[in-house]
Amino acid sequence: MAYVLPIPIWIYMYACMAMLVVSFAAIGYFFATPVAVSLPATSLGGTASMGYSGAVAPSAIFMLRSGAAGLLILTIIAGLIGSKDPIVNINMTLFWVLFLLAFAYLTAIVGDLFAITSPWETLLDVCEKCGLNLSKARLSYPEPLGYLPALVWYIGLIWLELFTEQSPFILANALLVYSAIVLTGAWLFGRATWLRYGEFFGLFFRLIGSMAPVAYARTPDQSEWQWRLRPPFSGIVEDPKEHRTLLLFVLFMLSSTIYDGLHDTQIWLDIYWKHLLQLIEPLWGAVDPKTRSTLIITWHTVYQRSGLILLLALYVGIYLSVIAAAKKIAGIKIPVGRLALRFAYSLIPIAFVYNITHYFTFLVTQMRALPSLISDPFGFGWNLLHLSRAPEQMPLLDMALIWHTEVALILIGHLVSVCVAHRISLRVFQSRRQALLTQVPVLILMMVYTSVGLWILSLHLSQRLADVGG
């Protein structure tokens, strides 16, 4: 390989795994008291806050919701009438970079602001003011479905990102279709029910916001929003996990980012071209060269698409096996499914840092182009901000610094998950011995996740360096 890491990857792996083991021992020693009873609830729900709370000003809510709705409208309009070039059309950057990346990272710090600012809630508000009754359910929502609709939209979003043309027009139409689905779901099952179970973005940001030291909730009479401070990551421990489909959603947050980093690497491609193709080609029999080429491309497409779902199935199987092992080791009678759901949120910090490390350079690169996109949002050649037309030579990113930062983030994410999982175990089990025993398989799982994450990150870094070098 022409591009190598500052030191061999196995040294990073051993160092991170050793840190996890040491941290696990320290956590087990210092956090050793079972917490059988939850802390007193506040008027906002959840546990007691850190002593600071207040109401969110109605004027701030109006400005935030208006801004969010305006940005969604701009994203759609830019995609429909603007340039077809995704580089010069602002709609791609607004959605993929500012909304799904930058806003998600901000949510982990300031809390789930999307619950207050959701442009799809604003759409429903407008429809209700126009006389459409969305509070009434025309159909009873099937309880077994749980959060599966939100998961389907999540899979569709990643599918759109990885397997379709990066087109502003396609994105704009996808957002229009999704908005129609939200409206239809709210009309059929009732606004509150569909926003909880079927609106993907609301669930996505709610899970990320569970890590934040700030929580938001409506007052009992629904008249205003209030905020409160809480210990960081306490939402992961305290927030209710009321349906098993939440586990699938959280695991897809993890597996989809891993797949995104893996699917275009040489190792992943070699699995098909050097191994699977040799197995399936004899099944075709004697075919002409044109048919053979078509079959090869078709099966490669199937291979790439199915990998997204198969990796999720693999992560589900591994996670349930670890939970089953923890249950057996501790000798407890709690069902595996219930236990798995109880610990599911402990994976959120890992999924979050994987997302940051995978998209960090992309975020930085795209943010550099934001001023010119604001100056010419539709790609029509405008210059609203009167920026210099002279092309700027962007300084190259220090890839060694980026690599070490990403390694540190992955390690921190896993350490947080180990700590959170231990805190959850102290709430679930009655004895310190049970709490510690159940965490041994979880620790091994975290070590495996760390190694896999670093390995894929190294592959991704090498690919980025090769692209720059090429």
C-alpha positions in Angstrom: 0.0 0.0 0.0 1.4 3.3 -1.0 -0.1 5.2 1.8 0.6 4.1 5.4 -0.4 5.2 8.8 2.0 7.0 11.2 2.4 3.7 13.1 1.0 0.2 12.3 -2.7 -0.2 12.8 -2.3 -3.1 15.2 -0.6 -0.9 17.7 -3.6 1.5 17.8 -5.9 -1.5 18.2 -3.9 -3.0 21.1 -3.6 0.4 22.8 -7.4 1.2 22.5 -8.3 -2.3 23.7 -6.0 -2.0 26.7 -7.5 1.4 27.5 -11.0 -0.2 27.4 -10.0 -2.9 29.8 -8.4 -0.5 32.2 -11.4 1.8 32.0 -13.8 -1.1 32.6 -11.9 -2.1 35.8 -11.9 1.5 37.0 -15.6 1.9 36.2 -16.4 -1.3 38.0 -14.6 -0.1 41.0 -15.8 3.5 41.3 -19.4 2.9 40.1 -20.2 -0.1 42.2 -23.5 0.8 43.9 -26.6 -0.7 42.2 -29.3 1.9 41.5 -32.6 0.0 41.9 -34.8 3.1 42.1 -34.8 5.9 39.6 -34.1 9.4 40.7 -37.0 11.7 41.4 -38.8 12.9 38.4 -39.1 16.5 37.4 -42.1 18.3 36.0 -40.5 17.8 32.6 -40.2 14.0 32.9 -37.1 12.0 33.3 -34.8 12.3 36.2 -34.1 15.3 38.4 -32.2 18.0 36.6 -29.0 19.8 37.7 -31.0 22.6 39.2 -31.5 24.8 36.1 -34.6 24.9 33.9 -36.8 27.4 32.2 -39.3 28.1 29.4 -38.2 28.4 25.8 -39.3 31.9 24.6 -42.2 31.8 22.1 -40.4 34.3 20.0 -37.3 32.0 19.8 -39.6 29.1 18.9 -41.2 31.1 16.1 -37.9 32.2 14.7 -36.4 28.7 14.8 -39.4 27.0 13.3 -39.7 29.7 10.6 -36.0 29.3 9.8 -36.3 25.5 9.6 -39.3 25.6 7.4 -37.7 28.2 5.2 -34.6 26.1 4.7 -36.6 23.0 3.8 -38.5 25.1 1.2 -35.3 26.5 -0.1 -33.8 23.0 -0.4 -36.8 21.8 -2.4 -37.0 24.8 -4.7 -33.3 24.8 -5.3 -33.4 21.2 -6.3 -36.4 21.7 -8.6 -35.4 24.8 -10.5 -31.7 25.2 -9.8 -28.6 23.8 -11.5 -28.4 20.0 -11.9 -24.8 20.1 -10.8 -24.7 19.1 -7.1 -21.5 21.0 -6.5 -23.0 24.4 -7.3 -26.6 23.8 -6.1 -27.1 24.6 -2.4 -29.8 22.0 -1.8 -27.3 19.1 -1.5 -25.2 21.0 1.1 -28.2 22.2 3.0 -29.6 18.7 3.5 -26.6 16.3 3.6 -24.1 18.6 5.3 -25.8 21.3 7.4 -28.9 19.2 8.4 -27.8 15.6 8.7 -24.2 16.3 9.8 -23.7 19.7 11.4 -27.1 19.9 13.0 -26.8 16.3 14.3 -23.5 17.1 15.9 -25.0 20.3 17.4 -27.9 18.2 18.8 -25.5 16.1 20.9 -24.4 19.4 22.6 -27.6 21.5 22.9 -30.2 18.8 22.9 -33.0 17.8 20.6 -33.9 21.1 19.1 -35.5 19.3 16.2 -38.4 18.4 18.5 -39.2 22.1 18.6 -38.2 23.2 15.1 -39.3 20.3 12.9 -40.5 21.7 9.6 -42.7 18.7 9.2 -44.5 19.6 12.4 -44.9 23.1 11.0 -46.4 21.6 7.9 -48.9 19.7 10.0 -49.7 22.9 11.9 -50.4 24.7 8.7 -52.7 21.9 7.5 -54.6 21.9 10.8 -55.1 25.7 10.6 -56.5 25.2 7.1 -59.2 22.9 8.6 -57.6 19.4 8.3 -58.1 17.5 11.6 -54.9 15.5 12.2 -55.5 14.9 15.9 -58.0 12.2 15.1 -56.8 8.7 14.1 -58.7 7.2 11.2 -56.9 3.9 11.7 -55.5 2.2 14.8 -51.7 2.1 14.6 -50.5 -1.6 14.7 -48.5 -1.9 17.9 -46.2 -4.6 16.5 -45.0 -2.2 13.9 -43.4 0.0 16.5 -40.7 2.2 14.9 -40.4 0.1 11.7 -41.8 2.9 9.5 -39.1 5.2 10.7 -36.5 2.4 10.1 -37.7 1.9 6.6 -37.3 5.7 5.8 -33.8 5.5 7.4 -32.9 2.6 5.1 -34.3 4.6 2.2 -32.3 7.6 3.1 -29.0 5.6 3.2 -30.1 3.9 0.0 -30.6 7.3 -1.6 -27.1 8.4 -0.5 -25.2 5.4 -1.6 -27.0 3.9 -4.5 -28.6 6.7 -6.5 -27.3 9.6 -8.5 -26.3 12.6 -6.4 -28.9 14.9 -8.0 -30.5 18.0 -6.5 -33.6 17.2 -8.4 -33.9 13.7 -7.0 -33.3 15.0 -3.5 -36.0 17.6 -3.9 -38.5 15.1 -5.1 -37.6 12.7 -2.3 -38.3 15.4 0.3 -41.6 16.2 -1.4 -42.6 12.5 -1.3 -41.5 12.2 2.4 -43.5 15.3 3.3 -46.5 13.7 1.7 -45.9 10.5 3.6 -45.7 12.4 6.9 -49.0 14.2 6.1 -50.7 10.9 5.1 -49.4 9.1 8.1 -50.6 11.8 10.5 -54.0 11.8 8.8 -54.4 8.0 9.0 -53.0 7.3 12.5 -53.1 10.7 14.2 -50.5 13.3 14.4 -48.9 12.4 17.7 -48.7 8.7 16.9 -47.1 9.1 13.4 -44.7 11.8 14.6 -43.5 9.3 17.3 -43.3 6.1 15.3 -43.2 7.0 11.6 -41.3 10.3 11.3 -37.6 9.3 10.9 -35.9 12.6 11.5 -37.7 13.1 14.8 -36.5 9.7 16.1 -33.0 10.1 14.7 -32.4 13.5 16.5 -34.2 12.3 19.6 -31.7 9.5 20.0 -28.7 11.7 19.4 -30.2 14.3 21.8 -30.3 11.7 24.5 -26.6 12.3 24.9 -26.9 16.0 25.4 -26.8 17.8 28.8 -30.0 19.7 27.8 -33.5 18.2 27.5 -36.7 19.8 26.1 -40.3 18.8 26.8 -43.7 20.3 26.5 -45.6 21.3 29.6 -48.6 19.0 30.5 -51.1 21.4 28.9 -48.9 21.5 25.7 -48.9 25.3 25.8 -45.2 25.9 25.9 -41.8 24.2 25.7 -39.4 24.0 28.6 -35.8 23.1 28.9 -33.7 21.6 31.7 -30.1 20.8 32.3 -29.1 17.2 33.2 -25.9 15.2 33.5 -24.4 14.4 30.1 -25.4 11.0 28.7 -28.1 10.6 31.4 -30.8 10.5 28.7 -29.3 7.3 27.4 -29.8 5.7 30.8 -33.2 7.3 31.6 -35.1 7.7 28.4 -37.7 4.9 28.0 -37.0 2.1 25.5 -40.6 1.0 24.9 -40.4 -1.1 21.8 -38.0 -3.7 20.4 -37.8 -2.0 17.0 -35.8 0.8 18.6 -33.0 -1.8 18.9 -33.0 -2.3 15.1 -33.0 1.5 14.6 -30.0 2.0 16.9 -28.1 -0.9 15.3 -28.7 0.5 11.9 -27.3 3.8 13.0 -24.1 1.9 13.6 -24.1 -0.6 10.8 -25.0 1.9 8.0 -22.1 4.1 8.8 -19.8 1.1 8.9 -21.1 -0.1 5.6 -20.7 3.4 4.1 -17.1 3.3 5.0 -16.6 -0.3 3.8 -18.6 -0.6 0.6 -16.2 1.2 -1.7 -13.0 -0.2 -0.3 -10.8 -2.6 -2.3 -11.3 -5.3 0.3 -15.1 -5.2 -0.1 -14.9 -5.1 -3.9 -12.4 -8.0 -3.9 -14.9 -10.2 -2.0 -17.2 -10.0 -5.1 -14.7 -9.9 -7.9 -12.2 -12.5 -6.6 -14.4 -14.8 -4.6 -18.2 -14.6 -5.0 -18.0 -14.2 -8.8 -16.1 -17.5 -9.1 -18.9 -19.2 -7.2 -21.9 -17.8 -9.1 -20.5 -17.8 -12.6 -20.8 -21.6 -13.1 -24.5 -21.2 -12.3 -25.0 -19.1 -15.5 -23.9 -21.9 -17.8 -22.7 -21.1 -21.3 -23.7 -17.5 -22.2 -22.5 -15.0 -24.8 -20.0 -12.2 -23.7 -22.7 -9.5 -23.7 -25.1 -11.6 -21.5 -22.1 -12.4 -19.2 -21.2 -8.7 -18.8 -24.9 -7.9 -18.0 -25.0 -10.7 -15.4 -21.8 -9.6 -13.8 -23.0 -6.1 -13.4 -26.4 -7.1 -12.2 -25.0 -9.4 -9.5 -22.5 -6.8 -8.4 -25.5 -4.4 -7.9 -27.3 -7.1 -5.9 -24.1 -7.7 -3.9 -23.7 -4.0 -3.0 -27.4 -3.4 -2.2 -27.8 -6.5 -0.1 -24.7 -5.7 1.9 -26.4 -2.8 3.6 -29.2 -5.1 5.0 -26.9 -8.1 5.6 -24.6 -6.0 7.7 -27.5 -4.9 9.8 -28.6 -8.6 10.2 -25.0 -9.4 11.2 -24.9 -6.7 13.9 -28.3 -7.7 15.2 -27.1 -11.4 15.5 -23.8 -10.4 17.2 -25.5 -8.0 19.6 -28.2 -10.5 20.6 -25.5 -13.2 21.1 -23.5 -11.0 23.4 -26.7 -10.2 25.4 -27.6 -13.9 25.6 -24.0 -14.7 26.8 -24.3 -11.9 29.5 -27.7 -13.3 30.6 -26.2 -16.8 30.9 -23.1 -15.7 32.7 -25.0 -13.7 35.3 -27.7 -16.4 35.7 -30.6 -14.0 35.4 -34.1 -14.7 34.2 -34.8 -11.5 32.2 -35.7 -12.3 28.6 -32.9 -11.7 26.1 -35.1 -9.4 24.0 -36.0 -7.2 27.0 -32.4 -7.1 28.1 -31.1 -6.3 24.6 -33.5 -3.4 24.4 -32.6 -2.1 27.8 -28.9 -1.8 26.7 -29.5 -0.7 23.1 -29.0 3.0 23.8 -25.5 2.3 25.1 -24.5 1.9 21.4 -25.6 5.5 20.5 -22.2 7.1 21.5 -20.4 4.5 19.3 -22.7 5.1 16.3 -22.3 8.9 16.8 -18.5 8.9 16.8 -18.4 6.6 13.9 -20.5 9.1 12.0 -18.2 12.0 12.9 -15.0 10.1 12.0 -16.5 8.9 8.7 -17.8 12.3 7.5 -15.5 14.8 9.2 -13.3 15.6 6.2 -16.4 15.8 4.0 -18.0 18.2 6.4 -14.9 20.4 6.6 -14.5 20.4 2.8 -18.2 21.3 2.1 -18.3 24.0 4.8 -15.5 25.8 3.0 -17.8 26.0 -0.1 -20.8 27.3 1.9 -20.2 31.1 1.4 -20.1 30.7 -2.4 -23.3 28.5 -2.3 -25.1 31.1 -0.2 -24.0 33.8 -2.7 -25.4 31.7 -5.6 -27.8 29.2 -4.1 -29.3 28.0 -7.4 -26.2 27.8 -9.4 -27.4 30.6 -11.8 -24.1 32.5 -11.6 -25.3 35.0 -9.0 -23.0 36.8 -6.5 -25.3 38.0 -3.8 -22.6 38.4 -1.2 -20.2 40.1 -3.7 -17.5 37.5 -3.2 -14.3 37.5 -5.1 -14.5 35.6 -8.3 -10.9 34.5 -8.1 -10.6 30.8 -7.3 -9.2 30.2 -3.8 -6.5 27.5 -3.3 -7.8 25.6 -0.2 -5.0 24.4 2.1 -4.7 20.6 2.3 -5.9 19.0 5.4 -3.3 17.5 7.8 -4.3 13.8 7.4 -2.1 12.6 10.3 -3.8 15.1 12.6 -7.2 14.0 11.3 -6.3 10.3 11.8 -5.2 10.8 15.4 -8.3 12.9 16.2 -10.6 10.2 14.7 -8.8 7.5 16.7 -9.3 9.5 19.9 -13.0 10.1 19.1 -13.6 6.4 18.5 -11.9 5.5 21.8 -13.8 8.1 23.7 -17.1 6.9 22.2 -16.4 3.3 23.2 -15.4 4.4 26.7 -18.6 6.4 27.1 -20.6 3.4 26.0 -18.8 1.1 28.5 -19.6 3.5 31.2 -23.2 4.0 30.2 -23.7 0.2 29.8 -22.4 -0.2 33.3 -24.7 2.4 34.7 -27.7 0.7 33.0 -26.6 -2.6 34.4 -26.6 -1.1 37.9 -30.3 -0.1 37.4 -31.3 -3.5 35.9 -29.7 -5.9 38.3 -29.9 -6.2 42.1 -26.3 -7.0 42.9 -22.9 -5.7 42.0 -21.8 -9.2 41.0 -24.5 -9.5 38.4 -23.9 -6.0 37.1 -20.2 -6.7 36.5 -20.6 -10.2 35.1 -23.1 -9.0 32.5 -20.6 -6.4 31.3 -17.8 -8.8 30.5 -19.3 -9.9 27.2 -20.3 -6.3 26.5 -16.7 -5.2 27.1 -15.5 -7.9 24.6 -18.1 -6.5 22.1 -16.8 -3.0 22.6 -13.3 -4.2 22.0 -14.4 -5.9 18.7 -16.3 -2.8 17.7 -13.2 -0.6 18.4 -10.9 -2.9 16.3 -13.4 -3.0 13.4 -13.9 0.7 13.5 -10.2 1.5 13.5 -9.6 -1.0 10.7 -12.3 0.5 8.5 -11.2 4.0 9.4 -7.7 3.1 8.2 -9.1 1.8 4.9 -11.1 4.9 4.5 -8.1 7.1 5.3 -6.0 5.3 2.8 -8.7 5.7 0.2 -8.9 9.5 0.8 -5.1 9.8 0.6 -5.1 7.8 -2.6 -7.7 10.1 -4.1 -5.7 13.1 -3.1 -2.5 11.6 -4.5 -4.3 10.5 -7.7 
